[in-house]
Amino acid sequence: MVGSESPPYVLKHGVFHSVVDLQAAINRFIAEHNETEAKPFIWRAVPDEIIAARNRGFQMLDSIH
């Protein structure tokens, strides 16, 4: 990996001579991302709304068949 190239570019356009090399590049990318850009996930969905939407989907599927 060339130092001036960003990890996503290397993963997309890089040449890896083995699966182990590719796995190492992916692991480096994840580690770097977690160090510099990671943000905590904040759950904003209301569980009751998700369940209601799922139930509406089931009703729609049942009405089709």
C-alpha positions as a Markdown table, in Angstrom:
| # | Residue | x | y | z |
|---|---|---|---|---|
| 1 | Met | 0.0 | 0.0 | 0.0 |
| 2 | Val | 1.3 | 3.4 | -1.0 |
| 3 | Gly | 1.3 | 5.9 | 1.9 |
| 4 | Ser | -0.5 | 8.6 | 0.0 |
| 5 | Glu | -3.4 | 6.5 | -1.1 |
| 6 | Ser | -6.4 | 6.2 | 1.2 |
| 7 | Pro | -7.5 | 2.8 | 2.5 |
| 8 | Pro | -10.8 | 2.7 | 0.6 |
| 9 | Tyr | -9.0 | 3.4 | -2.6 |
| 10 | Val | -6.5 | 0.6 | -1.9 |
| 11 | Leu | -9.3 | -1.8 | -1.1 |
| 12 | Lys | -11.2 | -1.0 | -4.3 |
| 13 | His | -8.2 | -0.7 | -6.7 |
| 14 | Gly | -5.4 | -2.5 | -4.9 |
| 15 | Val | -3.8 | -5.7 | -6.1 |
| 16 | Phe | -3.7 | -8.5 | -3.4 |
| 17 | His | -1.5 | -11.5 | -4.0 |
| 18 | Ser | -3.4 | -13.7 | -1.5 |
| 19 | Val | -6.5 | -13.8 | 0.6 |
| 20 | Val | -4.4 | -13.2 | 3.6 |
| 21 | Asp | -3.1 | -9.9 | 2.1 |
| 22 | Leu | -6.6 | -8.8 | 1.4 |
| 23 | Gln | -7.8 | -9.7 | 4.9 |
| 24 | Ala | -4.9 | -7.7 | 6.4 |
| 25 | Ala | -5.8 | -4.6 | 4.3 |
| 26 | Ile | -9.4 | -4.9 | 5.4 |
| 27 | Asn | -8.4 | -5.2 | 9.0 |
| 28 | Arg | -6.1 | -2.1 | 8.7 |
| 29 | Phe | -8.9 | -0.2 | 7.1 |
| 30 | Ile | -11.3 | -1.1 | 9.9 |
| 31 | Ala | -8.8 | -0.3 | 12.6 |
| 32 | Glu | -8.0 | 3.1 | 11.0 |
| 33 | His | -11.7 | 3.9 | 10.6 |
| 34 | Asn | -12.5 | 3.0 | 14.2 |
| 35 | Glu | -9.6 | 5.2 | 15.4 |
| 36 | Thr | -10.4 | 8.3 | 13.3 |
| 37 | Glu | -14.1 | 8.3 | 12.2 |
| 38 | Ala | -16.1 | 6.0 | 14.4 |
| 39 | Lys | -19.2 | 7.5 | 16.0 |
| 40 | Pro | -21.5 | 5.8 | 18.5 |
| 41 | Phe | -24.8 | 4.5 | 16.9 |
| 42 | Ile | -27.9 | 6.2 | 18.3 |
| 43 | Trp | -31.1 | 4.2 | 17.9 |
| 44 | Arg | -33.8 | 6.6 | 16.8 |
| 45 | Ala | -36.6 | 4.2 | 15.7 |
| 46 | Val | -39.5 | 3.5 | 17.9 |
| 47 | Pro | -39.9 | -0.3 | 18.3 |
| 48 | Asp | -43.7 | -0.1 | 18.2 |
| 49 | Glu | -43.6 | 1.7 | 14.8 |
| 50 | Ile | -41.3 | -1.0 | 13.4 |
| 51 | Ile | -43.5 | -3.8 | 14.6 |
| 52 | Ala | -46.6 | -2.0 | 13.2 |
| 53 | Ala | -44.9 | -1.6 | 9.8 |
| 54 | Arg | -44.0 | -5.2 | 9.8 |
| 55 | Asn | -47.6 | -6.2 | 10.6 |
| 56 | Arg | -48.9 | -4.0 | 7.8 |
| 57 | Gly | -46.5 | -5.7 | 5.4 |
| 58 | Phe | -47.8 | -9.1 | 6.5 |
| 59 | Gln | -51.4 | -8.0 | 6.1 |
| 60 | Met | -50.5 | -6.8 | 2.6 |
| 61 | Leu | -48.9 | -10.0 | 1.6 |
| 62 | Asp | -51.8 | -12.0 | 3.0 |
| 63 | Ser | -54.3 | -9.9 | 1.0 |
| 64 | Ile | -52.3 | -10.6 | -2.2 |
| 65 | His | -52.3 | -14.4 | -1.8 |
